[in-house]
Amino acid sequence: MSYRFLPGLALSLSLALCCKPKVEFMVGVSPDAVILCFHDIGRVGRYAITFDTFSGILDDLKPYEVVSAGEWLRTPDANTTRKQVVLTFDDGYASHRDIVLPELRKRGYGATFFFYNEQLLGDKKWRAALKQLPAAYDIGSHSWSHSSLGEAPGAELFRELYLSREHLAQLAGRPTQLFAWPYGSWSEPSAGAARAAGFSYLFSVDYRVARAADIAKIIPRFTVMGSGSREQVRSILAEFERRMPDR
């Protein structure tokens, strides 16, 4: 992307923010779903989970229709025969490419991968893989530098939102309307800026089931983390089963 047009782009975004463009949402279409958020796979750490734990979680999802965020958003509730679970992976870890993708393909699961641009700039393998991802796998932005954006000023939002989306589209060869807030930090002004930058669907972490009414607001996810991750997901799914009618 050429950056000599930045002043004009900044003006365009400013005008968009002032005009508050209308965004069309598919409210009332998508079924309720559990949206899981993963970070590093194959290691031990606060946000990482081991391969065996991850593989076990995927096995536990066999009774569900496991899809990407985009597929969930496109699916009319009346057309679903099984409850849906959406898989999302944040931060563009190498393990997502080397471990997660083969495991998903083996099971026929969809997923969404949220990248931040500074990470992609340092990962040639992911940059090369982006344009080869099959349609079952969505891409979304996780900002330019993984900064907390709840109180970010306008100039920072321009880089973290608008430039991140434009650059990611250039790398992937396709645009994205999906954005996940780093650290789950957002505000009404930053959400307005994200939509003005071209993101129609905004994801955070609120630890509850996603409903159709959330689509026009902030879509909740469950962060899956630590040594008790498989038990955590089982508990989430058990509560989902209790609250949602059978399909």
Contacts in CASP RR format, 6 or more apart in sequence:
PFRMAT RR
TARGET T0000
AUTHOR 0000-0000-0000
METHOD contacts of the structure
MODEL  1
MSYRFLPGLALSLSLALCCKPKVEFMVGVSPDAVILCFHDIGRVGRYAIT
FDTFSGILDDLKPYEVVSAGEWLRTPDANTTRKQVVLTFDDGYASHRDIV
LPELRKRGYGATFFFYNEQLLGDKKWRAALKQLPAAYDIGSHSWSHSSLG
EAPGAELFRELYLSREHLAQLAGRPTQLFAWPYGSWSEPSAGAARAAGFS
YLFSVDYRVARAADIAKIIPRFTVMGSGSREQVRSILAEFERRMPDR
1 163 0 8 1.000
1 166 0 8 1.000
1 167 0 8 1.000
1 170 0 8 1.000
9 158 0 8 1.000
9 162 0 8 1.000
9 163 0 8 1.000
10 155 0 8 1.000
10 158 0 8 1.000
13 158 0 8 1.000
13 162 0 8 1.000
13 193 0 8 1.000
13 196 0 8 1.000
13 197 0 8 1.000
16 196 0 8 1.000
16 197 0 8 1.000
17 192 0 8 1.000
17 193 0 8 1.000
17 196 0 8 1.000
20 192 0 8 1.000
20 196 0 8 1.000
21 195 0 8 1.000
21 196 0 8 1.000
23 195 0 8 1.000
23 200 0 8 1.000
23 216 0 8 1.000
24 200 0 8 1.000
25 200 0 8 1.000
25 215 0 8 1.000
25 216 0 8 1.000
26 73 0 8 1.000
26 74 0 8 1.000
26 215 0 8 1.000
27 212 0 8 1.000
27 213 0 8 1.000
27 215 0 8 1.000
27 216 0 8 1.000
28 77 0 8 1.000
28 212 0 8 1.000
28 213 0 8 1.000
28 215 0 8 1.000
29 73 0 8 1.000
29 75 0 8 1.000
29 76 0 8 1.000
29 77 0 8 1.000
29 212 0 8 1.000
30 72 0 8 1.000
30 73 0 8 1.000
30 74 0 8 1.000
30 75 0 8 1.000
30 76 0 8 1.000
30 77 0 8 1.000
30 212 0 8 1.000
30 215 0 8 1.000
31 72 0 8 1.000
31 75 0 8 1.000
31 77 0 8 1.000
31 80 0 8 1.000
31 83 0 8 1.000
31 84 0 8 1.000
31 212 0 8 1.000
32 83 0 8 1.000
32 209 0 8 1.000
32 210 0 8 1.000
32 211 0 8 1.000
32 212 0 8 1.000
32 244 0 8 1.000
33 72 0 8 1.000
33 83 0 8 1.000
33 84 0 8 1.000
33 85 0 8 1.000
33 86 0 8 1.000
33 209 0 8 1.000
33 210 0 8 1.000
34 83 0 8 1.000
34 84 0 8 1.000
34 85 0 8 1.000
34 86 0 8 1.000
34 209 0 8 1.000
34 210 0 8 1.000
34 222 0 8 1.000
34 236 0 8 1.000
34 237 0 8 1.000
34 240 0 8 1.000
35 69 0 8 1.000
35 72 0 8 1.000
35 85 0 8 1.000
35 86 0 8 1.000
35 88 0 8 1.000
35 203 0 8 1.000
35 210 0 8 1.000
35 219 0 8 1.000
35 220 0 8 1.000
35 221 0 8 1.000
35 222 0 8 1.000
36 85 0 8 1.000
36 86 0 8 1.000
36 87 0 8 1.000
36 88 0 8 1.000
36 221 0 8 1.000
36 222 0 8 1.000
36 224 0 8 1.000
36 233 0 8 1.000
36 236 0 8 1.000
37 88 0 8 1.000
37 89 0 8 1.000
37 90 0 8 1.000
37 180 0 8 1.000
37 203 0 8 1.000
37 205 0 8 1.000
37 221 0 8 1.000
37 222 0 8 1.000
37 223 0 8 1.000
37 224 0 8 1.000
38 49 0 8 1.000
38 54 0 8 1.000
38 87 0 8 1.000
38 88 0 8 1.000
38 89 0 8 1.000
38 90 0 8 1.000
38 100 0 8 1.000
38 224 0 8 1.000
39 47 0 8 1.000
39 48 0 8 1.000
39 89 0 8 1.000
39 90 0 8 1.000
39 91 0 8 1.000
39 93 0 8 1.000
39 223 0 8 1.000
39 225 0 8 1.000
40 47 0 8 1.000
40 48 0 8 1.000
40 49 0 8 1.000
40 91 0 8 1.000
40 93 0 8 1.000
40 95 0 8 1.000
41 48 0 8 1.000
41 49 0 8 1.000
41 51 0 8 1.000
41 54 0 8 1.000
41 93 0 8 1.000
41 95 0 8 1.000
41 96 0 8 1.000
41 99 0 8 1.000
41 100 0 8 1.000
42 48 0 8 1.000
42 49 0 8 1.000
42 50 0 8 1.000
42 51 0 8 1.000
42 54 0 8 1.000
42 95 0 8 1.000
42 99 0 8 1.000
43 50 0 8 1.000
43 95 0 8 1.000
44 50 0 8 1.000
44 227 0 8 1.000
45 226 0 8 1.000
46 225 0 8 1.000
46 226 0 8 1.000
47 223 0 8 1.000
47 225 0 8 1.000
47 226 0 8 1.000
48 225 0 8 1.000
48 226 0 8 1.000
49 57 0 8 1.000
49 224 0 8 1.000
49 225 0 8 1.000
49 226 0 8 1.000
49 227 0 8 1.000
49 229 0 8 1.000
51 99 0 8 1.000
53 227 0 8 1.000
53 228 0 8 1.000
53 229 0 8 1.000
53 230 0 8 1.000
54 99 0 8 1.000
54 100 0 8 1.000
54 103 0 8 1.000
54 229 0 8 1.000
55 103 0 8 1.000
56 230 0 8 1.000
57 224 0 8 1.000
57 229 0 8 1.000
57 230 0 8 1.000
57 233 0 8 1.000
58 103 0 8 1.000
58 104 0 8 1.000
58 107 0 8 1.000
58 109 0 8 1.000
60 230 0 8 1.000
60 233 0 8 1.000
60 234 0 8 1.000
60 237 0 8 1.000
61 85 0 8 1.000
61 109 0 8 1.000
61 237 0 8 1.000
62 107 0 8 1.000
63 82 0 8 1.000
63 83 0 8 1.000
64 82 0 8 1.000
64 83 0 8 1.000
64 84 0 8 1.000
64 85 0 8 1.000
64 237 0 8 1.000
65 80 0 8 1.000
65 81 0 8 1.000
65 82 0 8 1.000
65 83 0 8 1.000
65 84 0 8 1.000
65 85 0 8 1.000
66 84 0 8 1.000
66 85 0 8 1.000
66 86 0 8 1.000
66 87 0 8 1.000
66 107 0 8 1.000
66 108 0 8 1.000
66 109 0 8 1.000
66 110 0 8 1.000
66 111 0 8 1.000
67 75 0 8 1.000
67 84 0 8 1.000
67 85 0 8 1.000
67 86 0 8 1.000
67 87 0 8 1.000
67 109 0 8 1.000
67 110 0 8 1.000
68 86 0 8 1.000
68 87 0 8 1.000
68 110 0 8 1.000
68 111 0 8 1.000
68 112 0 8 1.000
68 136 0 8 1.000
68 137 0 8 1.000
68 138 0 8 1.000
69 86 0 8 1.000
69 88 0 8 1.000
69 112 0 8 1.000
69 138 0 8 1.000
69 178 0 8 1.000
69 201 0 8 1.000
69 203 0 8 1.000
69 219 0 8 1.000
70 112 0 8 1.000
70 138 0 8 1.000
70 178 0 8 1.000
70 201 0 8 1.000
71 110 0 8 1.000
71 136 0 8 1.000
71 138 0 8 1.000
72 84 0 8 1.000
72 86 0 8 1.000
72 210 0 8 1.000
73 201 0 8 1.000
73 215 0 8 1.000
75 84 0 8 1.000
77 212 0 8 1.000
80 247 0 8 1.000
81 247 0 8 1.000
82 247 0 8 1.000
83 240 0 8 1.000
83 241 0 8 1.000
83 244 0 8 1.000
83 247 0 8 1.000
85 237 0 8 1.000
86 112 0 8 1.000
86 210 0 8 1.000
87 104 0 8 1.000
87 109 0 8 1.000
87 110 0 8 1.000
87 111 0 8 1.000
87 112 0 8 1.000
88 111 0 8 1.000
88 112 0 8 1.000
88 113 0 8 1.000
88 114 0 8 1.000
88 180 0 8 1.000
88 203 0 8 1.000
88 221 0 8 1.000
89 96 0 8 1.000
89 100 0 8 1.000
89 111 0 8 1.000
89 112 0 8 1.000
89 113 0 8 1.000
89 114 0 8 1.000
90 114 0 8 1.000
90 142 0 8 1.000
90 180 0 8 1.000
91 114 0 8 1.000
91 115 0 8 1.000
91 116 0 8 1.000
91 119 0 8 1.000
91 142 0 8 1.000
91 146 0 8 1.000
92 113 0 8 1.000
92 114 0 8 1.000
92 115 0 8 1.000
92 116 0 8 1.000
92 119 0 8 1.000
92 120 0 8 1.000
92 123 0 8 1.000
92 126 0 8 1.000
94 123 0 8 1.000
94 125 0 8 1.000
94 126 0 8 1.000
96 113 0 8 1.000
97 125 0 8 1.000
97 126 0 8 1.000
97 129 0 8 1.000
100 111 0 8 1.000
101 137 0 8 1.000
104 110 0 8 1.000
104 111 0 8 1.000
104 136 0 8 1.000
104 137 0 8 1.000
108 136 0 8 1.000
109 136 0 8 1.000
110 136 0 8 1.000
110 137 0 8 1.000
111 136 0 8 1.000
111 137 0 8 1.000
111 138 0 8 1.000
112 137 0 8 1.000
112 138 0 8 1.000
112 139 0 8 1.000
112 140 0 8 1.000
112 178 0 8 1.000
113 133 0 8 1.000
113 137 0 8 1.000
113 138 0 8 1.000
113 139 0 8 1.000
113 140 0 8 1.000
114 139 0 8 1.000
114 140 0 8 1.000
114 141 0 8 1.000
114 142 0 8 1.000
114 178 0 8 1.000
114 179 0 8 1.000
114 180 0 8 1.000
114 203 0 8 1.000
115 126 0 8 1.000
115 139 0 8 1.000
115 140 0 8 1.000
115 141 0 8 1.000
115 142 0 8 1.000
115 168 0 8 1.000
116 141 0 8 1.000
116 142 0 8 1.000
116 143 0 8 1.000
116 144 0 8 1.000
116 145 0 8 1.000
116 146 0 8 1.000
116 164 0 8 1.000
116 182 0 8 1.000
117 141 0 8 1.000
117 143 0 8 1.000
117 144 0 8 1.000
117 145 0 8 1.000
117 163 0 8 1.000
117 164 0 8 1.000
117 167 0 8 1.000
117 168 0 8 1.000
118 144 0 8 1.000
118 145 0 8 1.000
118 146 0 8 1.000
119 126 0 8 1.000
119 146 0 8 1.000
120 126 0 8 1.000
120 127 0 8 1.000
120 130 0 8 1.000
120 168 0 8 1.000
120 171 0 8 1.000
121 127 0 8 1.000
127 171 0 8 1.000
130 139 0 8 1.000
130 171 0 8 1.000
130 172 0 8 1.000
130 173 0 8 1.000
131 171 0 8 1.000
131 172 0 8 1.000
131 173 0 8 1.000
133 139 0 8 1.000
133 172 0 8 1.000
138 176 0 8 1.000
138 178 0 8 1.000
139 168 0 8 1.000
139 172 0 8 1.000
139 174 0 8 1.000
139 176 0 8 1.000
139 178 0 8 1.000
140 168 0 8 1.000
140 176 0 8 1.000
140 178 0 8 1.000
140 179 0 8 1.000
140 180 0 8 1.000
141 161 0 8 1.000
141 164 0 8 1.000
141 165 0 8 1.000
141 168 0 8 1.000
141 176 0 8 1.000
141 178 0 8 1.000
141 179 0 8 1.000
141 180 0 8 1.000
141 199 0 8 1.000
142 179 0 8 1.000
142 180 0 8 1.000
142 182 0 8 1.000
143 149 0 8 1.000
143 160 0 8 1.000
143 161 0 8 1.000
143 164 0 8 1.000
143 179 0 8 1.000
143 181 0 8 1.000
143 182 0 8 1.000
144 159 0 8 1.000
144 160 0 8 1.000
144 163 0 8 1.000
144 164 0 8 1.000
144 167 0 8 1.000
145 159 0 8 1.000
145 160 0 8 1.000
146 182 0 8 1.000
147 156 0 8 1.000
147 160 0 8 1.000
147 182 0 8 1.000
148 182 0 8 1.000
148 183 0 8 1.000
148 185 0 8 1.000
149 156 0 8 1.000
149 157 0 8 1.000
149 160 0 8 1.000
149 161 0 8 1.000
149 181 0 8 1.000
149 182 0 8 1.000
149 185 0 8 1.000
149 186 0 8 1.000
149 187 0 8 1.000
149 190 0 8 1.000
150 181 0 8 1.000
150 185 0 8 1.000
150 186 0 8 1.000
150 187 0 8 1.000
150 190 0 8 1.000
151 187 0 8 1.000
152 160 0 8 1.000
152 190 0 8 1.000
154 193 0 8 1.000
157 190 0 8 1.000
157 193 0 8 1.000
157 194 0 8 1.000
157 197 0 8 1.000
158 197 0 8 1.000
161 179 0 8 1.000
161 193 0 8 1.000
161 194 0 8 1.000
161 197 0 8 1.000
161 199 0 8 1.000
162 197 0 8 1.000
162 198 0 8 1.000
165 175 0 8 1.000
165 176 0 8 1.000
165 179 0 8 1.000
165 197 0 8 1.000
165 198 0 8 1.000
165 199 0 8 1.000
168 176 0 8 1.000
169 175 0 8 1.000
169 176 0 8 1.000
176 199 0 8 1.000
177 198 0 8 1.000
177 199 0 8 1.000
177 200 0 8 1.000
177 201 0 8 1.000
178 199 0 8 1.000
178 201 0 8 1.000
178 203 0 8 1.000
179 194 0 8 1.000
179 199 0 8 1.000
179 201 0 8 1.000
179 202 0 8 1.000
179 203 0 8 1.000
180 202 0 8 1.000
180 203 0 8 1.000
180 204 0 8 1.000
180 221 0 8 1.000
181 202 0 8 1.000
181 203 0 8 1.000
181 204 0 8 1.000
181 218 0 8 1.000
184 204 0 8 1.000
184 205 0 8 1.000
186 194 0 8 1.000
186 202 0 8 1.000
186 204 0 8 1.000
186 218 0 8 1.000
191 202 0 8 1.000
191 218 0 8 1.000
194 202 0 8 1.000
195 202 0 8 1.000
201 215 0 8 1.000
201 219 0 8 1.000
202 217 0 8 1.000
202 218 0 8 1.000
202 219 0 8 1.000
203 218 0 8 1.000
203 219 0 8 1.000
203 220 0 8 1.000
203 221 0 8 1.000
204 218 0 8 1.000
204 219 0 8 1.000
204 220 0 8 1.000
204 221 0 8 1.000
205 220 0 8 1.000
205 221 0 8 1.000
205 222 0 8 1.000
205 223 0 8 1.000
206 218 0 8 1.000
206 220 0 8 1.000
206 221 0 8 1.000
207 220 0 8 1.000
207 222 0 8 1.000
207 223 0 8 1.000
208 220 0 8 1.000
208 222 0 8 1.000
209 220 0 8 1.000
209 240 0 8 1.000
209 243 0 8 1.000
209 244 0 8 1.000
210 219 0 8 1.000
210 220 0 8 1.000
210 221 0 8 1.000
214 220 0 8 1.000
222 232 0 8 1.000
222 233 0 8 1.000
222 236 0 8 1.000
224 232 0 8 1.000
224 233 0 8 1.000
225 232 0 8 1.000
END
